[in-house]
Amino acid sequence: MSAFGGAVGDAERARRLADALALRAAQDPAFAQALTVWRQEAEAVRAAHVSAGDQHQQIVGGSQTNVVFLRDVNGNFTIG
């Protein structure tokens, strides 16, 4: 499994890891159960960190030029 560590965002490496986990889970019911529990816990953590869109942003006093509030940006963002 350590051979799968490394490049974040490497789709091919992620696919190979998923295949290896699926194969191991198919061969070992205890591993399959542990993997299911891990996935449920990971999804709960992610859900807790990615809210339904609630946000509160406030600027008080002073004079501001160029104020930008962002949330969940995927990709490039350019001001110019």
GIHUVEN-V923437 format. One record per residue. N is the residue number from 1. RES is the residue in one small letter. NEAR is the number of other C-alpha atoms within 8 Angstrom. D_FIRST is the distance of its C-alpha to the first C-alpha in Angstrom with 1 decimal. Layout:
n: (N & N)
res: (RES & RES)
near: (NEAR & NEAR)
d_first: (D_FIRST & D_FIRST)
This chain:
n: (1 & 2 & 3 & 4 & 5 & 6 & 7 & 8 & 9 & 10 & 11 & 12 & 13 & 14 & 15 & 16 & 17 & 18 & 19 & 20 & 21 & 22 & 23 & 24 & 25 & 26 & 27 & 28 & 29 & 30 & 31 & 32 & 33 & 34 & 35 & 36 & 37 & 38 & 39 & 40 & 41 & 42 & 43 & 44 & 45 & 46 & 47 & 48 & 49 & 50 & 51 & 52 & 53 & 54 & 55 & 56 & 57 & 58 & 59 & 60 & 61 & 62 & 63 & 64 & 65 & 66 & 67 & 68 & 69 & 70 & 71 & 72 & 73 & 74 & 75 & 76 & 77 & 78 & 79 & 80)
res: (m & s & a & f & g & g & a & v & g & d & a & e & r & a & r & r & l & a & d & a & l & a & l & r & a & a & q & d & p & a & f & a & q & a & l & t & v & w & r & q & e & a & e & a & v & r & a & a & h & v & s & a & g & d & q & h & q & q & i & v & g & g & s & q & t & n & v & v & f & l & r & d & v & n & g & n & f & t & i & g)
near: (5 & 4 & 4 & 9 & 6 & 4 & 5 & 4 & 5 & 7 & 6 & 6 & 8 & 10 & 8 & 9 & 10 & 8 & 8 & 8 & 8 & 8 & 8 & 10 & 13 & 8 & 6 & 8 & 8 & 7 & 9 & 11 & 9 & 8 & 9 & 8 & 8 & 8 & 8 & 8 & 8 & 8 & 8 & 8 & 8 & 8 & 8 & 7 & 6 & 7 & 7 & 4 & 5 & 5 & 4 & 4 & 5 & 4 & 4 & 4 & 4 & 4 & 4 & 5 & 4 & 4 & 5 & 4 & 5 & 5 & 4 & 4 & 7 & 4 & 4 & 5 & 5 & 4 & 3 & 2)
d_first: (0.0 & 3.8 & 5.3 & 5.7 & 7.7 & 11.3 & 14.0 & 15.3 & 17.1 & 15.4 & 16.1 & 14.7 & 11.2 & 11.6 & 12.9 & 10.2 & 7.7 & 10.8 & 11.4 & 8.2 & 9.0 & 12.6 & 12.3 & 10.9 & 13.6 & 16.1 & 15.7 & 15.6 & 18.2 & 17.4 & 13.8 & 15.6 & 18.1 & 15.9 & 14.1 & 17.6 & 18.9 & 16.2 & 17.1 & 20.7 & 20.6 & 18.8 & 21.5 & 24.2 & 23.2 & 23.3 & 26.6 & 28.0 & 27.4 & 28.5 & 32.0 & 34.3 & 35.9 & 38.0 & 38.8 & 41.8 & 42.8 & 46.1 & 48.1 & 51.2 & 54.0 & 54.3 & 54.2 & 51.0 & 50.5 & 47.3 & 45.4 & 42.3 & 40.3 & 36.9 & 34.3 & 31.1 & 31.6 & 29.2 & 30.2 & 33.0 & 35.9 & 38.9 & 42.2 & 44.9)
